[in-house]
Amino acid sequence: MDRLTPVRLAKLSPQARRSLIDRSKQDIADIYAQMREIVADVAKRGDAVLCEHYRKLREGVKATDFIVTPEETEAAIRALDPKVFEALKVAAANIEKFHRAELEREMWQMEVQPGVIAGRLYRCLDSAGCYVPGGKAAYPSSVLMTVIPAKVAGVGKVIACTPPGPNLSAHPATIAAAKIAGADLLLKVGGPWAVAAMAYGTGVCPKVDKIVGPGNKYVTAAKMIVYGEVDIDSPAGPSEALILADETAQADLIALDLLSQVEHDEDAAAVLITTSAALAKEVATLIRKMLPKLPRREIMEAALAKHSALIVADTMDEAIDFTNEYAAEHLEIVTNDVFATLPRIKHAGSIFMGPWAPVPVGDYASGTNHVLPTGACAKMFSGLSVDDFIKKPTYQYLTKEGLASLKDTVITLAEAEGLHVHAEAVRARFRERK
């Protein structure tokens, strides 16, 4: 179907609707075998694989060449536009402020019944790896969004990996952001090679406990493959946005917001669901008018043709039902009363309310995190937060009287499950000892 021709939701074929809901899921499934080979090779041969892969950028590359040195960092900051450096600092301050508010550092305990005390502790991870996209564009904001919450949580060692450019170089803004955020190590390695390196350790790249950060379908597939060897945040794949709008929305702003999402890469998705056929039609006209003048036109056209759509719903109830089914990474609500609409939203990674809250403000500087679940995974995952870097082990302390009060219950249940030594471990404590 022509993705820039508005279509009524009621007339969407089951196949077309499923294609929109699934967006990049099938693309990821199709590359699993290829990513498994890369991950297994890195796990087996370590730095040698990274060096072989990046000979395309520099002859005679050595493992230590992947490390961003203090000298490179100083040079990057000098080369960076001072306005960009200051903007990164402002964004970092807001991100840190928001994520510090997420902290729940105090342990708690309760008396479940007399003599039975149980509680929970808060313990941060020893190490974390942050994946920072690169390639077609630099994303220093993703450095801030991943490294800062890890540091706020108290993670012992935080490393970051980003795809290198020509001659194995990293973008100055990415390097500067790593310095501002407090990364302990920045490596010029990208794609599934970076994910595998952080999951298994290679020598130059230390093994971490958890890998977080957005990426393309190759990165997402690799993260899902190494899950279990390390923890991951969520399947954060290609960028996507759904805009829920009524007739009060301004078409030119909606058009720009949709285009800002497909600016990322060819696999990005941008969907408008609206009760106003006139709005959808005007947005389509404006997008067609704007596209020829935009610098990343080819990328945008590919993304618009692949996973994007302009959809007209008969009622707001119908539009909201589709919104919840879609479970967008980014959801913009541009309705007459956004606070009346908000309670009806069940699934979204991050929600942007009203005409003054476009997705880019959350991408960069409002303080909320932009590492968010994609591909309808907002139905089961939340966006990246301090909680992703904190474990919450439980504990219990029982007096003799407390165990006595639970003895029969535990023994009965253990024996019902056929675990007789479990039962004996409790029963033995009440036998007379010689």
MONORVEN-V857890 format. One record per helix or strand of 3 or more residues. SS is the DSSP state (alpha for helix, beta for strand). FROM is the first residue (numbers start at 1). TO is the last residue. If there is no record, write none. Layout:
# MONORVEN-V857890
((SS/FROM/TO) (SS/FROM/TO))
This chain:
# MONORVEN-V857890
((alpha/9/11) (alpha/14/22) (alpha/25/30) (alpha/32/45) (alpha/47/56) (alpha/63/66) (alpha/70/79) (alpha/82/100) (beta/108/113) (beta/116/120) (beta/127/132) (alpha/140/153) (beta/157/162) (alpha/166/168) (alpha/172/181) (beta/185/187) (alpha/191/200) (beta/210/212) (alpha/217/226) (beta/230/232) (beta/240/245) (alpha/251/262) (beta/269/274) (alpha/277/291) (alpha/297/307) (beta/309/312) (alpha/316/326) (beta/330/334) (alpha/338/342) (beta/350/353) (alpha/359/364) (alpha/377/379) (alpha/386/389) (beta/394/398) (alpha/400/416) (alpha/420/430))
